[in-house]
Amino acid sequence: MIYLTQAEVQVHVLKEYNKRRQFYPANLVRSILLDSIDCVQSLASGQKMSCEGYDRHKDSIASWLKEEISSLFLPRFVVALPSRRSVSRELAGSFAEIYGCTDLSALFTKLNTGLRAGEQEADASSIAANLDCCDDLGCIQGGDSILIVDDVYSTGRSIDAMKEKICIASGAQGLHFLGAAILAVCPSPSPSPSTLGH
């Protein structure tokens, strides 16, 4: 499933978070596996320190997401949004191995750890201003492709903020961005998945 952020970043999401199980007969086994990672939403909400379903399948999640992404997209860099949780960083590390690209995640931190993208008053620019980068990102060249990863997609503002921060810090032109997230947990009213998906 693909969502489109306000800054027009396509975000590939493995599944929507559902409180009820939904099975898809065409791929029942994978459906059961994906159902067991719904607990990532609990991790994102700070409700649990660990998640058996996620722990069991975390090495496969990046591969499952890569199957959803066009084979023409070959990122030179991958970056996880800064978080107290390790889920996004682990996902970025897995993508870096799969694509053979550079993981920039360690370069970014939040100045105010209390500012959350899900808050109504937090727009992409204020979230971008809250991101600190310990490098000038001179390694990024014009036309490079960058994969931004998150554990849970909701408003898309965090992904847009990371895009803005990278564009400003690197000064590079014509960058190509794509997003990837494990779950979509969209606030009401729920945005429709982009028609760009399958």
C-alpha positions as CSV (number, residue, x, y, z in Angstrom):
1,M,0.0,0.0,0.0
2,I,1.3,3.5,-0.9
3,Y,0.5,6.7,0.8
4,L,1.5,10.2,-0.4
5,T,2.7,12.8,2.1
6,Q,1.9,16.6,1.7
7,A,5.4,17.0,0.3
8,E,4.6,14.3,-2.3
9,V,6.9,11.6,-0.9
10,Q,5.5,8.1,-1.7
11,V,5.5,6.0,1.5
12,H,5.3,2.3,1.1
13,V,3.5,0.7,4.0
14,L,3.6,-3.0,4.7
15,K,0.1,-3.1,6.2
16,E,-2.6,-1.0,7.9
17,Y,-3.0,-1.5,11.6
18,N,-6.2,-3.3,12.3
19,K,-7.5,-4.2,15.7
20,R,-9.3,-7.2,14.2
21,R,-7.5,-9.9,12.2
22,Q,-7.9,-9.8,8.5
23,F,-6.9,-12.7,6.4
24,Y,-6.1,-12.6,2.7
25,P,-6.6,-16.1,1.1
26,A,-4.2,-15.4,-1.7
27,N,-1.3,-15.3,0.7
28,L,-2.6,-16.7,4.0
29,V,0.7,-17.6,5.5
30,R,2.2,-14.1,5.0
31,S,-1.0,-12.6,6.2
32,I,-0.7,-14.4,9.5
33,L,2.9,-13.3,9.8
34,L,2.0,-9.7,9.1
35,D,-0.9,-9.8,11.6
36,S,1.7,-10.7,14.3
37,I,3.5,-7.4,13.8
38,D,0.5,-5.3,14.6
39,C,2.2,-5.0,18.0
40,V,4.6,-2.4,16.5
41,Q,1.8,0.1,17.1
42,S,2.0,-0.8,20.8
43,L,5.8,-0.2,20.7
44,A,5.2,3.1,19.0
45,S,2.8,4.1,21.7
46,G,5.3,3.2,24.4
47,Q,3.0,0.5,25.7
48,K,5.5,-2.3,25.6
49,M,9.3,-2.7,25.8
50,S,9.3,-5.8,23.5
51,C,7.1,-7.5,21.0
52,E,7.3,-11.2,20.3
53,G,5.8,-11.0,16.8
54,Y,8.0,-8.1,15.8
55,D,11.1,-9.8,17.3
56,R,10.4,-13.0,15.4
57,H,9.9,-11.3,12.0
58,K,12.0,-8.2,12.1
59,D,14.7,-9.6,9.9
60,S,12.1,-10.2,7.2
61,I,10.3,-6.9,7.3
62,A,12.7,-5.0,5.1
63,S,12.6,-7.7,2.5
64,W,8.8,-7.7,2.5
65,L,8.8,-3.9,2.1
66,K,11.4,-4.1,-0.7
67,E,9.1,-6.4,-2.7
68,E,6.5,-3.5,-2.6
69,I,9.0,-0.9,-3.8
70,S,9.8,-0.5,-7.5
71,S,13.0,-2.3,-8.6
72,L,14.0,1.0,-10.4
73,F,14.4,2.7,-7.0
74,L,18.0,2.2,-5.8
75,P,18.8,4.4,-2.9
76,R,22.3,5.6,-2.2
77,F,21.3,6.5,1.3
78,V,18.8,5.3,3.9
79,V,17.8,7.2,7.1
80,A,15.6,6.5,10.0
81,L,13.6,9.1,11.9
82,P,15.2,9.7,15.3
83,S,13.3,7.9,18.0
84,R,13.8,6.5,21.5
85,R,12.7,3.1,20.1
86,S,15.0,1.0,18.0
87,V,12.5,-0.2,15.4
88,S,13.1,2.4,12.8
89,R,16.9,2.2,13.2
90,E,16.9,-1.6,12.9
91,L,14.7,-1.2,9.7
92,A,17.1,1.3,8.3
93,G,20.1,-1.0,9.0
94,S,18.3,-3.9,7.3
95,F,17.6,-1.7,4.2
96,A,21.2,-0.5,4.1
97,E,22.4,-4.2,4.0
98,I,19.8,-5.2,1.3
99,Y,20.5,-2.2,-0.9
100,G,24.2,-1.9,-0.2
101,C,23.7,1.8,0.7
102,T,24.8,4.1,3.4
103,D,22.8,4.5,6.6
104,L,22.7,8.1,7.8
105,S,20.5,7.5,10.8
106,A,23.2,8.1,13.4
107,L,23.7,11.6,12.1
108,F,20.3,12.8,13.2
109,T,18.9,13.6,16.7
110,K,16.0,15.6,18.1
111,L,16.7,18.8,19.9
112,N,13.4,18.6,21.8
113,T,12.5,15.0,22.3
114,G,9.1,15.9,23.5
115,L,8.0,17.3,20.1
116,R,6.0,14.7,18.3
117,A,4.8,14.7,14.7
118,G,1.4,13.5,15.7
119,E,0.7,16.6,17.6
120,Q,-1.7,18.9,15.7
121,E,0.4,22.1,16.2
122,A,3.6,20.4,14.9
123,D,3.9,21.0,11.1
124,A,6.7,19.6,8.9
125,S,8.8,22.8,9.1
126,S,8.8,22.9,13.0
127,I,9.6,19.2,13.1
128,A,12.5,19.7,10.6
129,A,13.8,22.6,12.7
130,N,13.8,20.2,15.7
131,L,16.0,17.8,13.8
132,D,19.8,18.2,14.5
133,C,22.3,16.9,12.0
134,C,25.9,16.5,13.1
135,D,27.2,16.6,9.5
136,D,26.9,18.9,6.6
137,L,25.7,16.0,4.4
138,G,28.2,16.9,1.7
139,C,28.3,13.2,0.8
140,I,24.8,13.6,-0.8
141,Q,25.1,14.6,-4.4
142,G,22.4,16.1,-6.7
143,G,20.1,13.4,-8.1
144,D,20.7,10.9,-5.3
145,S,17.9,8.7,-4.1
146,I,17.2,8.5,-0.3
147,L,14.9,6.1,1.5
148,I,13.3,7.5,4.7
149,V,12.1,4.8,7.1
150,D,9.7,4.9,10.1
151,D,8.0,2.3,12.2
152,V,4.5,3.7,12.0
153,Y,3.1,6.1,9.3
154,S,0.3,8.4,10.5
155,T,0.4,12.0,9.2
156,G,3.5,11.8,7.1
157,R,4.8,15.0,8.7
158,S,8.0,13.3,10.1
159,I,8.9,12.0,6.7
160,D,8.3,15.4,5.1
161,A,10.4,17.0,7.9
162,M,13.3,14.6,7.2
163,K,13.1,15.4,3.5
164,E,13.2,19.1,4.2
165,K,16.1,18.8,6.7
166,I,18.2,16.7,4.2
167,C,17.5,19.1,1.3
168,I,18.6,22.1,3.5
169,A,21.6,20.4,5.1
170,S,23.0,18.9,1.9
171,G,22.2,21.7,-0.5
172,A,21.9,19.1,-3.2
173,Q,19.4,19.6,-6.0
174,G,17.1,17.1,-7.6
175,L,17.0,14.5,-4.8
176,H,14.6,11.6,-5.0
177,F,12.9,10.5,-1.8
178,L,10.8,7.5,-1.0
179,G,9.4,6.4,2.4
180,A,8.9,3.0,4.0
181,A,7.0,2.1,7.2
182,I,5.8,-1.0,8.8
183,L,2.3,0.0,9.8
184,A,-0.1,2.8,8.7
185,V,-2.1,4.2,11.6
186,C,-3.9,7.1,10.1
187,P,-5.8,9.7,12.2
188,S,-9.4,10.5,11.5
189,P,-10.4,11.4,8.9
190,S,-8.3,8.6,7.4
191,P,-6.4,9.6,4.3
192,S,-7.1,7.3,1.4
193,P,-4.1,5.3,0.2
194,S,-2.6,6.8,-2.9
195,T,-3.9,5.4,-6.2
196,L,-0.2,4.8,-7.0
197,G,-0.3,1.5,-5.0
198,H,-1.5,-1.9,-6.1
